[in-house]
Amino acid sequence: MKPWRAALSAVACAAMAWSASAGAAQAAQQIVVSNYGVAANGMPYAVALAKGFFKQAGADVSGILTSQGGGTTIRNLQGGGLDYGEVDLAGTIAAIQQGADLHIISDNVLTVGEFVWAVKPASPVRGVKDFRGKRIGYTSPRSTSQALNVLLLRQAGLSPNDVRLTKAGGFGEQVVELNLGALDVVTLADPVWSKNAATMRPVVRAADALPPLANVVGVATGKAIAEHGAFLRAVLKARGMAVQYIYAHPDESAAIVAKAYNLDPAVAKQAIRNLIGSSKPGAMPYWGLGRFDMAGMNRMLEAQKAVGALQGNVDWNKVIDRRFLPPDQQKDY
């Protein structure tokens, strides 16, 4: 067993034995997860619902509300009076800098291992150096995909001016534009990559080229922290149980995800196996159990600053609240 998998297994056993603090009964409510049903970050929540982990942990979660990204998720979280959301790190920090009463309570996705740069099979592009002068797709301005493109180019000794970074609007749109000849290279993320892998050739995988970048975090409002701490603890516990289940039972988890995400079961299976296998032995896993990787978070913020998604510095002591994590997850990596 790989070292980090053994660690995850031990942590999960401890998490199952750890109970949420006692508190007043709370009515069932939804949680909101960015790109749930589309992107890989939300897959543990599908497993937690299907396996009954929320109930086991003491969280009465009636369903999962999806959204198209950070800003929308935060608006749904605050405007809908919800307690918990999963959002991209940059969107969370931007909202906090603009005055939103939000706190980061868990570090959920520790790498960008879901990202792949791909081309048509007959393309002459064989490596990042070959990106020079080519049309490279990304989703939208100030997005993670744009930031990763800038970071990847810099690591290869190139600048954004050496290529033609092209906004496509989404991952699926990039596939269409590649097939139409409007793009030379696409920046895709699982499960979209696994869905289209048979018709493309990967040039570089983020897991092989980029360091760990903490991309998605669990957040809560100040009101939820003050009034519904037991619910937050239970949600994080249930998510941790689901993460461990995915690593221990990838094929069974894929069947659950396929149904929740409306994916072909083979695509869901390949996507999960890609993500489980995206970490080298001893390295950061894709899905974490909540423990904070501060170095990865700082790296992601620097990448986002490069595309204008963020400005200024962040005082993590004012932003992060570790109290709702299981005790053995409260110490940072």
FENZIMO-V782377 format. One record per pair of residues at least 4 apart in sequence whose C-alpha atoms are under 8 Angstrom apart, sorted by sequence separation. I is the first residue (numbers start at 0). GAP is how many residues later the second one is. D is the distance in Angstrom with one decimal. If there is no record, write none. Layout:
BEGIN
I_GAP_D / I_GAP_D
END
This chain:
BEGIN
0_4_6.5 / 1_4_6.3 / 2_4_6.3 / 3_4_6.1 / 4_4_6.1 / 5_4_6.3 / 6_4_6.1 / 7_4_6.0 / 8_4_6.3 / 9_4_6.4 / 10_4_6.1 / 11_4_6.2 / 12_4_6.6 / 13_4_6.3 / 14_4_7.9 / 34_4_5.4 / 35_4_7.9 / 38_4_7.7 / 41_4_7.1 / 42_4_6.6 / 43_4_6.1 / 44_4_6.2 / 45_4_6.2 / 46_4_5.9 / 47_4_5.9 / 48_4_6.4 / 51_4_6.3 / 52_4_6.0 / 53_4_6.2 / 54_4_5.4 / 67_4_6.4 / 68_4_6.0 / 69_4_6.1 / 70_4_6.2 / 71_4_6.1 / 72_4_6.0 / 73_4_6.1 / 74_4_5.5 / 75_4_5.3 / 76_4_6.2 / 77_4_6.4 / 86_4_6.9 / 87_4_6.3 / 88_4_6.3 / 89_4_6.1 / 90_4_6.2 / 91_4_6.2 / 92_4_6.1 / 93_4_6.3 / 94_4_6.5 / 95_4_4.7 / 118_4_6.2 / 125_4_6.4 / 126_4_7.2 / 127_4_8.0 / 129_4_7.9 / 130_4_7.9 / 138_4_6.8 / 141_4_6.3 / 142_4_6.3 / 143_4_6.1 / 144_4_6.2 / 145_4_6.5 / 146_4_6.3 / 147_4_5.9 / 148_4_6.1 / 149_4_6.2 / 150_4_6.3 / 151_4_6.5 / 152_4_6.4 / 153_4_5.1 / 157_4_6.2 / 158_4_7.5 / 159_4_7.3 / 168_4_6.3 / 169_4_6.4 / 170_4_6.7 / 171_4_6.6 / 172_4_6.2 / 173_4_6.0 / 174_4_6.3 / 175_4_6.2 / 176_4_6.1 / 177_4_5.7 / 187_4_6.6 / 188_4_5.5 / 189_4_6.0 / 190_4_6.2 / 191_4_6.5 / 192_4_5.6 / 193_4_8.0 / 195_4_6.8 / 196_4_7.0 / 203_4_7.2 / 204_4_6.4 / 205_4_5.3 / 206_4_7.4 / 219_4_6.2 / 220_4_6.3 / 221_4_6.2 / 222_4_6.0 / 223_4_4.9 / 224_4_5.3 / 227_4_6.6 / 228_4_6.2 / 229_4_6.2 / 230_4_6.2 / 231_4_6.3 / 232_4_6.1 / 233_4_6.1 / 234_4_6.1 / 235_4_6.2 / 236_4_6.3 / 237_4_6.3 / 238_4_6.2 / 239_4_6.3 / 240_4_6.2 / 241_4_6.2 / 242_4_6.5 / 243_4_6.2 / 244_4_5.6 / 245_4_5.0 / 248_4_6.1 / 249_4_6.0 / 250_4_6.4 / 251_4_6.7 / 252_4_6.2 / 253_4_5.9 / 254_4_6.5 / 255_4_6.4 / 256_4_5.7 / 257_4_5.5 / 258_4_6.6 / 262_4_6.5 / 263_4_6.4 / 264_4_6.1 / 265_4_6.2 / 266_4_6.1 / 267_4_6.2 / 268_4_6.2 / 269_4_6.0 / 270_4_6.3 / 271_4_6.1 / 272_4_5.9 / 273_4_5.9 / 274_4_7.7 / 278_4_5.7 / 279_4_7.8 / 292_4_6.3 / 293_4_6.1 / 294_4_6.2 / 295_4_6.2 / 296_4_6.3 / 297_4_6.3 / 298_4_6.3 / 299_4_6.2 / 300_4_6.1 / 301_4_6.5 / 302_4_7.2 / 303_4_6.5 / 304_4_5.6 / 314_4_6.6 / 315_4_5.7 / 316_4_8.0 / 324_4_5.9 / 325_4_6.7 / 0_5_6.3 / 35_5_7.6 / 36_5_7.1 / 47_5_4.8 / 48_5_6.5 / 53_5_5.0 / 54_5_6.0 / 66_5_6.0 / 67_5_7.3 / 74_5_7.7 / 75_5_7.9 / 76_5_5.0 / 86_5_6.5 / 94_5_5.4 / 95_5_6.6 / 124_5_5.3 / 130_5_7.6 / 139_5_7.8 / 140_5_6.7 / 141_5_6.8 / 152_5_4.9 / 153_5_5.7 / 159_5_6.9 / 167_5_5.9 / 168_5_7.7 / 176_5_4.9 / 177_5_4.7 / 187_5_5.6 / 196_5_7.9 / 203_5_7.1 / 206_5_8.0 / 219_5_6.6 / 222_5_7.8 / 223_5_6.6 / 244_5_7.6 / 256_5_7.9 / 257_5_4.5 / 262_5_6.2 / 278_5_6.2 / 303_5_5.2 / 304_5_4.8 / 313_5_8.0 / 324_5_5.9 / 34_6_8.0 / 35_6_5.0 / 36_6_7.7 / 47_6_6.1 / 53_6_6.6 / 54_6_7.7 / 66_6_5.5 / 75_6_7.6 / 76_6_6.9 / 95_6_6.2 / 118_6_7.4 / 123_6_8.0 / 124_6_6.9 / 138_6_6.3 / 139_6_7.1 / 152_6_5.8 / 167_6_5.7 / 176_6_5.7 / 177_6_6.3 / 245_6_7.9 / 256_6_7.6 / 257_6_6.1 / 258_6_8.0 / 278_6_5.5 / 303_6_6.0 / 304_6_6.0 / 34_7_7.1 / 35_7_7.4 / 53_7_6.6 / 65_7_7.6 / 76_7_7.0 / 94_7_8.0 / 137_7_5.5 / 138_7_7.1 / 152_7_6.9 / 177_7_7.2 / 224_7_7.7 / 245_7_5.5 / 257_7_5.2 / 277_7_7.7 / 278_7_6.9 / 322_7_7.2 / 33_8_7.4 / 76_8_6.4 / 137_8_5.5 / 177_8_7.0 / 223_8_7.9 / 244_8_7.4 / 277_8_7.2 / 321_8_5.7 / 32_9_6.5 / 149_9_7.1 / 167_9_7.8 / 173_9_7.5 / 257_9_7.9 / 275_9_7.3 / 300_9_7.2 / 91_10_7.7 / 149_10_6.1 / 254_10_6.0 / 257_10_5.4 / 275_10_6.9 / 73_11_7.6 / 137_11_7.8 / 174_11_7.1 / 253_11_6.7 / 256_11_6.5 / 274_11_6.3 / 72_12_7.2 / 173_12_5.9 / 219_12_7.9 / 72_13_7.8 / 73_13_7.6 / 173_13_7.6 / 254_13_7.2 / 48_14_7.9 / 72_14_6.7 / 173_14_7.9 / 253_14_5.1 / 254_14_7.4 / 253_15_4.8 / 170_16_7.3 / 69_17_5.3 / 165_17_7.8 / 170_17_5.7 / 68_18_7.3 / 69_18_5.7 / 73_18_7.6 / 170_18_7.3 / 250_18_6.0 / 253_18_6.6 / 44_19_7.9 / 68_19_7.6 / 249_19_7.2 / 69_20_8.0 / 70_20_6.2 / 171_20_7.1 / 69_21_4.8 / 73_21_7.8 / 170_21_6.9 / 174_21_7.9 / 69_22_6.8 / 249_22_6.6 / 249_23_6.9 / 70_24_7.6 / 127_24_7.9 / 127_25_7.2 / 131_26_7.7 / 140_26_7.1 / 128_27_6.5 / 135_27_7.1 / 137_27_7.1 / 139_27_5.5 / 35_28_7.7 / 127_28_6.6 / 134_28_6.4 / 135_28_6.0 / 136_28_6.0 / 137_28_6.2 / 138_28_5.6 / 139_28_6.8 / 35_29_7.5 / 36_29_7.3 / 128_29_7.7 / 132_29_5.9 / 133_29_5.4 / 134_29_4.6 / 135_29_4.9 / 136_29_4.8 / 137_29_5.3 / 138_29_5.2 / 139_29_5.4 / 246_29_6.8 / 30_30_7.0 / 35_30_4.9 / 131_30_5.4 / 132_30_4.5 / 133_30_5.8 / 134_30_5.9 / 135_30_5.7 / 136_30_6.0 / 137_30_5.9 / 138_30_4.5 / 139_30_7.1 / 28_31_6.7 / 29_31_5.5 / 32_31_6.8 / 34_31_5.7 / 35_31_7.0 / 131_31_5.1 / 132_31_6.3 / 134_31_6.3 / 136_31_6.1 / 137_31_7.4 / 138_31_4.4 / 27_32_4.8 / 28_32_5.3 / 29_32_5.3 / 30_32_6.7 / 31_32_5.6 / 32_32_6.3 / 33_32_5.7 / 34_32_5.3 / 130_32_6.4 / 137_32_7.3 / 138_32_6.2 / 26_33_7.1 / 27_33_5.5 / 28_33_5.3 / 29_33_4.8 / 30_33_5.2 / 31_33_4.5 / 32_33_5.3 / 33_33_5.0 / 34_33_5.3 / 137_33_7.6 / 25_34_7.7 / 27_34_5.6 / 28_34_7.2 / 29_34_5.4 / 30_34_6.0 / 31_34_5.8 / 32_34_6.7 / 33_34_6.0 / 34_34_6.3 / 290_34_7.7 / 29_35_6.4 / 31_35_7.5 / 33_35_5.2 / 138_35_7.7 / 289_35_6.6 / 33_36_6.5 / 137_36_7.4 / 19_37_7.0 / 136_37_6.2 / 18_38_7.0 / 19_38_6.9 / 148_38_8.0 / 290_38_4.8 / 291_38_7.8 / 293_38_7.2 / 33_39_5.8 / 289_39_6.3 / 290_39_6.1 / 291_39_7.6 / 292_39_6.0 / 293_39_7.5 / 32_40_6.8 / 288_40_7.3 / 290_40_6.7 / 291_40_4.8 / 292_40_5.2 / 15_41_7.9 / 31_41_6.5 / 290_41_5.6 / 291_41_6.2 / 144_42_6.7 / 290_42_6.8 / 31_44_7.3 / 242_44_6.6 / 31_45_6.6 / 242_45_7.3 / 30_46_7.9 / 136_46_6.4 / 242_46_6.9 / 134_47_7.8 / 135_47_6.3 / 136_47_7.9 / 134_48_5.1 / 135_48_6.1 / 136_48_6.2 / 137_48_7.0 / 239_48_7.7 / 133_49_7.9 / 134_49_5.1 / 135_49_4.8 / 136_49_4.8 / 137_49_5.8 / 239_49_4.9 / 31_50_7.8 / 133_50_5.9 / 134_50_6.3 / 135_50_5.9 / 136_50_5.9 / 238_50_7.5 / 239_50_7.4 / 30_51_6.5 / 33_51_7.8 / 133_51_7.4 / 135_51_7.4 / 29_52_6.9 / 30_52_7.0 / 31_52_6.6 / 32_52_5.5 / 33_52_6.0 / 28_53_7.3 / 30_53_5.5 / 31_53_4.7 / 32_53_4.7 / 33_53_5.5 / 30_54_5.8 / 31_54_6.5 / 32_54_6.6 / 33_54_7.6 / 130_54_7.9 / 235_54_7.4 / 151_57_7.4 / 119_58_7.5 / 151_58_7.1 / 118_59_7.6 / 119_59_7.9 / 122_61_7.9 / 119_64_7.9 / 118_65_6.4 / 118_66_5.0 / 40_67_8.0 / 117_67_5.7 / 118_67_6.5 / 40_68_6.6 / 116_68_6.6 / 117_68_5.4 / 116_69_5.6 / 117_69_6.7 / 116_70_4.7 / 117_70_7.5 / 115_71_5.9 / 116_71_6.3 / 206_71_5.7 / 114_72_6.9 / 115_72_5.3 / 194_72_5.5 / 206_72_6.7 / 211_72_6.9 / 114_73_5.6 / 115_73_6.1 / 193_73_5.7 / 39_74_7.3 / 114_74_4.3 / 193_74_7.8 / 113_75_4.9 / 114_75_6.7 / 127_75_7.5 / 113_76_5.1 / 126_76_5.8 / 127_76_7.4 / 190_76_7.1 / 193_76_6.3 / 113_77_7.9 / 115_77_7.2 / 125_77_5.9 / 126_77_6.9 / 190_77_6.8 / 193_77_5.6 / 120_78_7.2 / 124_78_7.4 / 192_78_7.9 / 119_79_7.1 / 120_79_5.4 / 213_79_7.0 / 119_80_4.8 / 120_80_5.1 / 190_80_5.3 / 118_81_5.6 / 119_81_5.9 / 189_81_5.8 / 117_82_6.3 / 118_82_5.4 / 213_82_4.9 / 214_82_7.4 / 117_83_5.4 / 118_83_6.5 / 212_83_4.4 / 213_83_4.8 / 117_84_4.2 / 118_84_7.0 / 211_84_5.4 / 212_84_6.1 / 116_85_5.9 / 117_85_5.3 / 210_85_7.8 / 213_85_7.8 / 214_85_6.8 / 115_86_6.6 / 116_86_5.6 / 117_86_7.2 / 212_86_5.9 / 213_86_6.2 / 115_87_7.6 / 116_87_5.4 / 212_87_5.2 / 115_88_6.1 / 116_88_6.3 / 235_88_7.4 / 236_88_7.5 / 115_89_4.5 / 116_89_8.0 / 235_89_6.6 / 236_89_7.0 / 114_90_6.3 / 115_90_6.0 / 114_91_5.4 / 232_91_4.8 / 112_92_7.3 / 113_92_7.3 / 114_92_7.7 / 231_92_6.4 / 232_92_6.3 / 112_93_5.5 / 113_93_7.8 / 232_93_7.6 / 111_94_6.3 / 112_94_4.6 / 111_95_6.8 / 228_95_7.0 / 110_96_7.6 / 110_100_7.7 / 111_100_6.9 / 110_101_4.6 / 111_101_6.1 / 109_102_6.3 / 110_102_4.8 / 111_102_7.5 / 109_103_6.0 / 110_103_5.4 / 111_103_6.7 / 109_104_4.3 / 110_104_6.5 / 108_105_5.9 / 109_105_6.3 / 107_106_7.9 / 108_106_5.7 / 109_106_7.5 / 106_107_7.2 / 107_107_8.0 / 108_107_5.0 / 107_108_5.7 / 108_108_6.8 / 106_109_6.7 / 107_109_5.0 / 106_110_4.7 / 107_110_6.4 / 105_111_5.7 / 106_111_6.3 / 104_112_7.5 / 105_112_4.8 / 103_113_6.6 / 104_113_5.5 / 105_113_7.1 / 103_114_5.8 / 104_114_5.5 / 103_115_4.5 / 104_115_6.8 / 102_116_5.5 / 103_116_6.6 / 101_117_6.6 / 102_117_5.5 / 101_118_5.7 / 102_118_6.2 / 101_119_4.6 / 102_119_6.9 / 100_120_5.7 / 101_120_5.9 / 100_121_5.6 / 88_125_7.4 / 89_125_7.9 / 88_126_5.6 / 87_127_5.7 / 88_127_5.3 / 91_127_7.9 / 87_128_4.2 / 88_128_5.9 / 86_129_5.5 / 87_129_6.1 / 85_130_6.7 / 86_130_5.6 / 105_130_7.7 / 85_131_5.6 / 86_131_6.5 / 85_132_4.5 / 86_132_7.1 / 84_133_5.8 / 85_133_6.0 / 83_134_7.2 / 84_134_5.3 / 83_135_5.9 / 84_135_6.4 / 83_136_4.8 / 82_137_5.6 / 83_137_7.4 / 82_138_6.2 / 82_140_7.9 / 83_140_7.8 / 82_141_5.1 / 81_142_7.9 / 77_143_7.2 / 76_144_7.9 / 82_145_7.5 / 83_148_6.8 / 82_149_7.4 / 38_150_7.6 / 39_150_6.1 / 38_151_6.7 / 39_151_6.4 / 38_152_6.6 / 150_152_6.4 / 37_153_7.4 / 149_153_7.7 / 147_155_7.0 / 146_156_5.5 / 149_156_7.4 / 146_157_5.5 / 149_157_7.7 / 146_159_6.8 / 113_160_7.7 / 143_160_7.2 / 146_160_5.9 / 113_161_6.2 / 142_161_7.9 / 145_161_7.1 / 112_162_6.3 / 141_162_7.0 / 113_164_7.8 / 112_165_5.6 / 141_165_5.5 / 112_166_7.5 / 140_166_7.7 / 141_166_6.2 / 142_166_7.5 / 141_167_4.8 / 59_171_8.0 / 58_172_5.5 / 57_173_7.3 / 58_173_8.0 / 110_173_7.1 / 112_173_6.4 / 109_174_6.6 / 110_174_7.1 / 111_174_7.3 / 40_175_7.3 / 58_175_5.2 / 109_175_6.6 / 110_175_5.2 / 57_176_5.5 / 58_176_5.9 / 109_176_5.4 / 110_176_7.9 / 56_177_5.0 / 108_177_5.7 / 109_177_6.2 / 56_178_7.2 / 108_178_4.8 / 109_178_6.2 / 107_179_6.0 / 108_179_5.8 / 53_180_7.0 / 56_180_6.2 / 107_180_5.2 / 53_181_6.4 / 56_181_5.6 / 106_181_7.0 / 107_181_6.4 / 55_182_7.5 / 106_182_7.6 / 107_182_5.3 / 106_183_4.7 / 107_183_7.9 / 109_183_7.2 / 53_184_5.0 / 105_184_4.5 / 106_184_5.8 / 52_185_5.0 / 53_185_7.8 / 104_185_8.0 / 105_185_6.5 / 106_185_5.1 / 110_185_7.8 / 52_186_7.7 / 105_186_6.7 / 106_186_7.2 / 109_186_7.1 / 52_188_6.8 / 52_189_7.1 / 47_190_6.2 / 47_191_6.2 / 47_193_7.4 / 44_194_6.3 / 47_194_5.1 / 43_195_6.1 / 46_195_5.7 / 44_197_7.1 / 43_198_5.3 / 43_199_5.6 / 46_199_7.8 / 43_202_7.4 / 22_205_7.8 / 22_206_8.0 / 46_206_6.4 / 49_206_7.0 / 22_207_6.0 / 20_208_7.8 / 21_208_6.4 / 88_208_7.7 / 20_209_5.3 / 46_209_6.3 / 19_210_5.5 / 45_210_6.9 / 46_210_7.0 / 89_210_7.8 / 19_211_7.7 / 45_211_6.2 / 88_211_7.9 / 89_211_6.5 / 20_212_7.6 / 88_212_7.9 / 19_213_5.6 / 19_214_5.5 / 42_214_6.3 / 45_214_6.3 / 89_214_6.8 / 18_215_7.7 / 93_215_7.7 / 103_215_6.1 / 104_215_6.0 / 93_216_6.3 / 102_216_5.3 / 103_216_4.8 / 104_216_5.1 / 105_216_7.0 / 92_217_7.8 / 101_217_7.7 / 102_217_5.8 / 103_217_6.1 / 104_217_5.6 / 102_218_6.5 / 104_218_7.6 / 89_219_7.0 / 104_219_6.6 / 105_219_7.0 / 89_220_6.9 / 104_220_7.3 / 15_221_7.6 / 92_221_7.9 / 14_222_6.3 / 36_223_6.4 / 37_223_6.4 / 36_224_4.4 / 14_225_7.4 / 15_225_7.1 / 35_225_7.9 / 36_225_7.6 / 14_226_7.3 / 11_228_6.7 / 11_229_6.0 / 11_232_6.1 / 8_235_6.5 / 7_236_6.6 / 4_242_7.6 / 40_246_7.5 / 3_277_7.2 / 2_278_6.7 / 3_278_5.5 / 1_279_5.8 / 2_279_5.5 / 3_279_7.1 / 1_280_6.9 / 3_280_7.4 / 3_281_7.2 / 7_281_7.7 / 17_308_6.9 / 14_311_6.3 / 13_314_7.8 / 10_317_7.2 / 10_318_8.0
END
